[in-house]
Amino acid sequence: MDMDNNGEAGCLDPELLQLNEVSPLAIKSNPYVAEKLFEQWLSLPETTPLVKSLVNNAKAGVPLNVPGSTNSPKATSGSSIPSMFPAGSTPPLSPRSSSGSGSPRITKHRAGPSVLGSPLRLLSEPAKELIPQFYFQNGRPPPNELKERCLFQCNQFFYGHMEGLQLHEFKPITKEICKLPSFFSTALYKKIDVNGTGVTRDAFVEYWIHSNMLTKDIATQIFTILKQPDLRYLTHEDFKPILRELLASHPGLEFLQNTPEFQERYAETVIYRIFYYVNRGGNGRLTLRELKRGNLIAAMLHADEEEDINKVLRYFSYEHFYVIYCKFWELDTDHDFLIDKENLIRYGNHALTYRIVDRIFSQVPRKFTSKVEGKMGYEDFVYFILSEEDKSSEPSLEYWFKCIDLDGNGAVTRNEMQFFYEEQLHRMECMAQEPVLFEDILCQIVDMVGPKDEGYFTLGDLKGSKLSGSVFNILFNLNKFMAYESRDPFLIRQERENPTLTEWDRFAHREYIRLSMEEDAEDASNGSADVWDESLEAPF
């Protein structure tokens, strides 16, 4: 039998020869030995009829009968040597010893070529357990049904617009398909239309469906649309595009169209309020986690559906902006958009003590953004007034706790409370009010807060009490302290009837009515409601 075996001798696995007389390592290091052994086997008289028989059976479709192999890789000298043929042909097997159990290297149920490329390497493979994919780098792909429904809507909106939609035509896509507030239209459009040529159907499908934006929650969608590509947080600048569109399109803000300076101030105030409540880290970098934990998304959706912007009490109310801005304007006597200690001490009809104002201007609760020594800017004032008028909120509790924690050790002691109350006591004496001794006040504070240790209280103690705001008023706001001591039953009943309103909501409502009445009276005294002093840039 003429057979070319030179090309395959080097591929022979020495361990499968199963020879006790020859070491596998010796054969591996001397391929010539394996070649000679194979030639010797081919020259045996019984090899030719065996091979021919196996070939004929294979051509006839008769299954190959693979005899069992020995347990040990080193069989006895009478063991047959496996044959070797080019990979891809049907490999005939040489006779093997029938004694002993099967070798762990050989799979009895496989007669075809090995997955490793060698016809002699027939290894058993364990069954693979299929684990479904649970991590998707770009988000979970949308289910086919949701994807098809979205594609159907896309086809409807883009029908007849082969060259794509322009910016003024894109708002229905934002609201109906993406389910986002309509004032996100410009931001989303520019996110897709990077080249400024318009948004085509394919470009929208690629961004919204193929990049899996469709399956993300609305907070992640908004976060992705607003943030800069190389950042993992939102800044003040990221909110300006959506507020510009809100001012341009919301019916409740149309009256500001002719006063761009107040449009800008309104947008700034909304952003400052957002970061005050939502950016709990206080670093000006709003993360996705903070966005999900806050109520900003709900407020955005409410603002998009509500025509009266003043009913959107969270962040967007124009009346709230008006109160904040007018309060700042009243204190900023020289209108340089900065206020100092003497300006702030006049807040609330001189309600605050000098000691607490000194702590504010020492920038303990928050670093000023004004960059002017001894001056508070508008953003700093927004943080102050929100903290002062709603001492029940967590940002406010943190703000004032830092002020009265003189040594910054996270615990307010008796001495620190007495330091601030001394000025309150002196002011009561000057006003001929009946003074309340500190010992009595201390017992009252302990009862109100209920600290774990009566020797001091922590920020956690304050957050666990509903009366924590009154503690701060007792220590440094005389007017609110007096009001608390003589609580009006009517106001208490109002609070119970509207439990969803915060202290800030009630304050802003009262102040807006007062400011409106003062403005009407001033207009009446001037004989015209259209008098406007351009040189002062008064708020209204």
Disulfide bonds with the S-S distance in Angstrom:
none
